[in-house]
Amino acid sequence: MRDDAEQNRLFVKGLSKAKAGQSPHGFGYAVDIIHSTKAWDLTRKQWELIAHVADEVARAMGIMLKWGGEWDGDVETSADRWDPAHFEIMNWKARRVCEHSYVRYNREVDGTVNPVTTKRCVHCGFQGFQS
């Protein structure tokens, strides 16, 4: 998950259209996936293959994704550029209903405090992690 400072840094640099609190990345509802050695240097066909695999895996888990490679400036994404590394949960804004009800606490793993903070909604129990 991106914290607010990182999201605003990306916004200021022009690498994101969203400020902190406006991006699905900040709520754990989006991820950017790039190739481990080629990074962004993929053909459109290669990006489409990655998107196809991601979609198949997500559907098998009952999750509907919106791929940044399909953005056309529609209202849902309010994006006007192609972003093939971006995948977000469909209708993520509707899922944020309980976001204001999070409590934060440190996770304990094997008796030691993990440096990851867990956020859990006190109403619906949804859990997300942030560094």
VENGI-V265702 format. One line per field, one symbol per residue. phi: phi as a letter, one per 40 degrees, with the letter a starting at -180 (. if undefined). psi: psi as a letter, one per 40 degrees, with the letter a starting at -180 (. if undefined). burial: b if it has 9 or more other ideal C-beta (glycine too) atoms within 8 Angstrom, else e. Layout:
phi->???
psi->???
burial->???
This chain:
phi->.ccccccccccccgcacbcdgbbcccbgbaabbbccbcfccbcdcccccccccdcccccccgbbbbbccbcbgccccfbbbcbcccbbcdfcccccdcdcbcbbaccbbfgbccccccbbcccbgdbbbac
psi->ihidddddddddeeeiehiheeiddeeeeiihhiiddebegiidddddddddddddddddefhhihheeehfeidddfifihgeehhihhfdddeededefiiiihihhfeihiehhhhhhedeehhiii.
burial->bbbbeebbebbeeeeeeeebeebbbbbbbbebeebeeeeeebeeebbbebbeebbeebbeeeeebbbbbebeeeeebebeeebbbbbbbeebeebbebeebbeeeebeeeeeeeebbbbbbeeeeeebbbe
